[in-house]
């Protein structure tokens, strides 16, 4: 449980720092969700490439 919390906080830190998600740029709930999903997808693709 503790390891998962640490890993999740690191993920949020990367999203805020590298993907500039400390403030959402889009207006509206649906567009904000889309922006977050795109950033998370990009982060997952980076991790996938690094793992291969």
C-alpha positions, 0 to 999 in steps of 0.5 A: 500500500505504501509503495503504491502511494509513493509511486502515485505521488511521483506520477502526479509530480511528473504530470505537474512538472513536465506536462504543466498540469498544475493548472488546466488550460481548457474550459469545461469539464469534458475538455479538462478531462480530455486534457488530463487523459492526453497527458496521462496517455503521453506519460504512459507511452514514455514509460512504455518506451523506456521499459522496452 
